[in-house]
Amino acid sequence: MLEMTPTISLHDAELQFSFIRSPGPGGQNVNKVATAVVLRFNVQASPSLPEDFRARLLNILNNKLTTQGDLIIKASRFRTQERNKQDAIERLRELFQRAAIKPKKRKKTKPTFTSTQRRLDSKKLHAKTKSLRQNKPHHD
């Protein structure tokens, strides 16, 4: 079990790891060992996620999901599989923590008297400026 937030934990079976060859530095080792990690997590089919949390997570990941609802995270920052695996899990944890924050509901407020006056004064000034720009007919 991986603890993603204080209230949400994922079963190890929900995360699929595969290893690929890593681009970038690594010397001769880079062509022989698959150190980069590809983490797949199906957001839509996960039984561990509450519905309101899943909706917020889907909203955050709106264009990062596959058509099946999989989130794919590629980690190749480090030279070892283990560190790249931890990096991928940490990035997934950060996404979960962003989705765990419930948005505050907006409270409707009435504009203050002063702000209303300021808006109306601005409109009057603009109307006056426009009226001065109009061509008035000449009387000869």
C-alpha positions in Angstrom: 0.0 0.0 0.0 1.3 3.4 -1.0 0.0 6.4 1.0 -0.7 9.2 -1.4 -2.5 11.6 0.9 -3.5 11.2 4.6 -6.9 9.8 3.5 -6.0 7.9 0.3 -3.8 4.9 -0.2 -3.3 2.9 -3.4 -2.8 -0.8 -3.6 0.5 -1.8 -5.3 -1.5 -3.7 -7.9 -3.1 -0.5 -9.2 0.3 0.9 -10.3 2.0 -0.7 -13.3 5.7 -0.2 -13.8 7.7 -0.8 -16.9 11.3 0.0 -17.6 12.7 1.5 -20.8 16.1 2.7 -21.9 16.8 6.1 -20.6 17.9 9.0 -22.8 20.6 11.3 -21.7 23.9 10.7 -19.9 25.0 7.4 -18.6 28.1 6.3 -20.5 28.3 2.8 -21.8 25.6 1.7 -19.3 22.9 3.7 -21.1 22.7 1.3 -24.0 22.6 -1.8 -22.0 20.3 -1.2 -19.0 16.7 0.0 -18.9 16.8 2.6 -16.1 13.9 4.9 -17.1 10.5 4.1 -15.5 7.1 4.3 -17.0 4.3 4.4 -14.4 0.8 3.7 -15.5 -2.2 4.3 -13.3 -5.8 4.0 -14.3 -7.6 7.0 -12.7 -11.1 6.1 -14.0 -11.0 2.4 -12.9 -9.2 2.8 -9.5 -11.4 1.5 -6.6 -9.3 3.4 -4.1 -10.4 6.9 -5.1 -13.5 8.6 -3.8 -15.8 10.1 -6.5 -15.3 13.7 -5.6 -11.5 13.3 -5.5 -11.6 11.4 -8.8 -13.5 14.3 -10.4 -11.0 16.8 -9.2 -8.1 14.6 -10.3 -9.6 14.2 -13.8 -10.1 17.9 -14.0 -6.4 18.5 -13.2 -5.3 15.7 -15.7 -7.8 16.7 -18.4 -5.3 16.4 -21.3 -2.7 14.0 -19.8 -4.9 10.9 -19.8 -5.1 8.2 -22.5 -8.5 7.3 -23.9 -8.7 4.4 -21.5 -8.2 6.7 -18.5 -4.6 5.9 -17.8 -2.2 8.4 -16.5 1.4 7.8 -17.8 4.4 9.2 -16.0 7.9 8.8 -17.4 10.8 9.2 -15.1 14.3 9.2 -16.4 16.0 11.9 -14.3 18.3 9.5 -12.4 20.6 6.7 -13.4 19.1 3.9 -11.4 15.8 2.2 -11.8 15.0 2.5 -8.1 15.5 6.3 -7.9 13.5 6.7 -11.1 10.7 4.6 -9.7 10.6 6.7 -6.5 10.6 9.9 -8.7 7.6 8.6 -10.6 5.7 7.7 -7.4 6.6 11.2 -6.0 5.3 12.9 -9.0 2.0 10.9 -8.8 1.8 11.8 -5.1 2.2 15.5 -6.0 -0.8 15.3 -8.4 -2.8 13.6 -5.7 -2.0 16.3 -3.2 -3.1 19.0 -5.7 -6.4 17.2 -6.2 -6.9 16.7 -2.5 -7.4 20.4 -2.0 -11.1 21.1 -2.1 -11.9 24.4 -3.9 -13.6 27.0 -1.8 -17.1 27.9 -2.8 -17.5 31.5 -4.0 -19.7 33.6 -1.7 -21.8 36.1 -3.6 -21.2 39.7 -2.5 -22.9 42.9 -3.3 -20.7 45.6 -4.8 -20.0 48.5 -2.4 -21.7 51.8 -2.8 -18.4 53.5 -3.6 -17.4 51.0 -6.2 -20.8 51.4 -7.9 -20.4 55.2 -7.9 -16.9 54.9 -9.3 -18.2 52.7 -12.1 -21.0 55.1 -13.0 -18.7 58.1 -12.9 -16.3 56.3 -15.2 -19.2 55.6 -17.6 -20.4 59.3 -17.5 -16.8 60.5 -18.3 -16.5 58.0 -21.2 -19.9 59.1 -22.6 -18.8 62.8 -22.3 -15.6 62.1 -24.2 -17.4 60.3 -26.9 -20.0 63.1 -27.3 -17.2 65.6 -27.7 -15.7 63.6 -30.5 -18.9 63.7 -32.6 -19.0 66.0 -35.6 -21.6 68.7 -35.0 -23.2 70.3 -38.0 -21.8 73.8 -38.9 -24.4 76.6 -39.1 -23.3 79.1 -41.7 
